[in-house]
Amino acid sequence: MELKLTKPICFFDLEATGTNVAKDRIVEISILKIFPNGNKESKTWLVNPGVPIPKEVVAVHGITDEKVANEPTFAELASKVYEMIKGCDVAGYNSNRYDIPLLAEEMLRAGIDFDMKNMLAVDVQTIFHKMEQRTLSAAYKFYCGKTLEGAHSASVDTEATYEVLKSQLDHYEGEIQNDVKWLSEFSSRKNCADFAGFISYNKKGQEVFSFGKHKGKCVEDILEQEPGYFGWFQNADFPLYTKKVLTSIKLRKLNTKLK
């Protein structure tokens, strides 16, 4: 079953130096752009992360320091990547917890004001786990009836993720909807204001901290009662996108006071 689209959707996959979205760097990015008329556009870039790639990570994706030594840095590629995904929805496998947060970090480091407010995000892994509880290779075998050759290659994983989602629509026809907004909401694990889960929403729709001494407390209230907390947060080792969200909340509160 083909996807019903009102605007393009970009399936993407990242390979990186590790799994810490605040510290690790992208070494490969592959994007498969699907247009409402069914046309496709794909692009894969190798990326010089500017830091050594750990041996245990190389063992997973096979991308060595030597392989990316002469490749552009993400800062040099950022505008091209952003141009390809701008105005699109996005999808991936475990993308809500890993690929999107990591991409956001790299974009912000490169000086691009990356924001997900007008993008829907479909996480194919979450749909799979809610329905079957498997891995990508197992998902590919289960839904597509084929063995995934070349797993952990960004381009292979991206194409497989796209095929899995289409097969999920066929397999669960009548149970899940062929609608990107519905799929985005269904594949969302929790209601977070940021990607990393440090700021979430309460039942009233207010942003609250989801960690530490202020867990469950309204962000606006804490920023007003404890002004120094904002500075501490900005200087601490939190993801850039989380800091961006906190800053927007602070600015919103200031603008409300000025009205």
Secondary structure, DSSP 8 states (H G I E B T S, - for coil): -----SS-EEEEEEEES-S-TTT--EEEEEEEEE-TTS-EEEEEEE-B-SS---HHHHHHH---HHHHTTS-BHHHHHHHHHHHHTT-EEEESSIIIIIHHHHHHHHHHTT-----TT--EEEHHHHHHHHT---HHHHIIIII-S--TTTT-HHHHHHHHHHHHHHHHHHTBTTB-S-HHHHHHHT--S-BSSSSSSEEE-TTS-EEE-SGGGTTSBHHHHHHH-THHHHHHHHSS--HHHHHHHHHHHHHHHHHHH-
